[in-house]
Amino acid sequence: MHTPAELLRKAHAAREHAYAPYSRFTVGAALLTEGGDVITGANVENASYGLTMCAERSALFAAVSQGYRSFEAIAIAGAPDAVVTPCGACRQALAEFGDDLRIIREGRAEVVLRDLIPEAFGPEHLERTGV
């Protein structure tokens, strides 16, 4: 299987593809699927700032678009001295697929997603009305 160090290397490689002309804060992510595949993503900024996409969601949406639904871990990499952790929107998007996802960040202890977003809103909170 993939070690945390291998996933971080893949996240750093993905970071090279980031498009961050405004913030210059480039981030890469490597999402490990339950089956052992790794899907990567990078942040993509937009002049209309609200349309910017984080690396974690880029990787997640690419994985889901390819048919993956179960994930084991995500590694997130920024510049050597940058502290990177998933933003609230990324935490919520990742939680849609389970809160037991391992979060691997350089220079920080590995955590489980549920520790970063306790009591996340999920599919189980939606009222089922037969629709």
C-alpha positions in Angstrom: 0.0 0.0 0.0 1.0 3.6 -0.1 2.9 5.1 2.9 2.2 8.6 4.2 5.6 9.7 2.8 4.7 8.4 -0.7 1.3 10.1 -0.6 3.0 13.4 0.4 5.5 13.0 -2.5 2.5 12.6 -4.9 0.9 15.7 -3.3 4.0 17.7 -3.9 4.2 16.5 -7.5 0.5 17.6 -7.9 1.4 21.0 -6.4 3.6 21.7 -9.4 0.4 21.9 -11.5 -1.4 24.5 -9.2 -2.6 27.7 -10.8 -2.2 30.3 -8.1 -1.3 33.7 -9.8 -3.1 35.7 -7.1 -2.2 34.2 -3.8 1.0 32.4 -4.9 -0.1 29.8 -2.3 0.2 26.5 -4.3 -1.2 23.3 -2.8 -1.3 19.7 -4.0 -3.4 16.8 -2.8 -3.1 13.1 -3.2 -6.3 11.1 -2.4 -5.9 7.4 -1.7 -8.9 5.3 -2.7 -10.1 2.2 -0.9 -8.7 0.1 -3.8 -5.3 1.6 -3.6 -5.4 4.1 -6.5 -4.2 7.6 -5.9 -6.0 10.6 -7.5 -4.3 13.9 -7.3 -5.4 17.5 -7.5 -4.0 21.0 -7.3 -5.6 24.3 -6.3 -6.9 26.4 -9.2 -7.5 30.1 -8.6 -9.8 32.4 -10.6 -9.9 36.2 -11.0 -13.4 35.9 -9.5 -12.0 34.7 -6.2 -15.1 32.8 -5.1 -14.7 30.4 -8.1 -11.3 29.2 -6.8 -11.0 25.5 -6.2 -8.8 24.0 -3.5 -6.5 21.0 -4.2 -8.4 18.7 -1.9 -11.7 19.2 -3.7 -10.0 19.1 -7.0 -8.7 15.6 -6.1 -12.0 14.5 -4.6 -14.1 15.7 -7.5 -11.7 14.0 -10.0 -11.9 10.8 -8.1 -15.7 10.9 -7.8 -15.9 11.7 -11.6 -13.9 8.5 -12.2 -16.3 6.4 -10.1 -14.6 6.2 -6.8 -16.7 6.6 -3.7 -14.5 5.1 -0.8 -11.3 6.8 0.4 -8.7 5.9 3.0 -6.4 9.0 3.2 -5.6 12.3 1.7 -2.1 13.9 1.8 -1.9 17.7 1.4 1.3 19.6 0.5 2.2 23.2 0.3 5.4 25.2 0.1 8.1 23.9 2.5 7.3 26.3 5.3 3.6 26.6 4.8 1.1 25.1 7.2 -1.6 23.4 5.2 -4.8 21.8 6.4 -8.2 21.4 4.7 -10.4 24.5 4.8 -14.0 24.2 6.0 -15.4 23.7 2.6 -13.0 20.9 1.8 -13.6 19.2 5.2 -17.4 19.2 4.5 -16.9 17.9 0.9 -14.6 15.1 2.1 -17.0 14.2 4.9 -19.7 13.4 2.4 -17.8 10.2 1.7 -17.0 9.3 5.4 -15.5 10.9 8.4 -12.8 8.2 9.0 -10.5 9.6 6.3 -6.9 10.0 7.4 -5.5 13.5 6.8 -1.7 13.5 6.2 0.0 16.9 6.4 3.7 17.6 6.4 5.2 18.4 9.7 2.0 17.8 11.6 0.5 14.7 13.2 -1.9 12.6 11.1 -5.5 13.1 12.1 -8.8 11.7 11.2 -11.3 13.9 9.4 -13.9 13.6 12.1 -11.5 15.3 14.5 -11.3 18.3 12.1 -15.0 18.5 11.5 -16.9 17.0 14.4 -20.6 16.5 13.8 -20.4 17.3 10.1 -23.6 17.7 8.2 -24.1 14.6 6.0 -26.5 12.6 4.0 -28.0 11.1 7.1 -29.3 14.6 8.1 -31.4 15.0 5.0 -35.1 14.3 5.5 -36.1 11.5 3.1 -39.5 12.4 1.6 -39.7 9.7 -1.0 -38.3 12.0 -3.7 
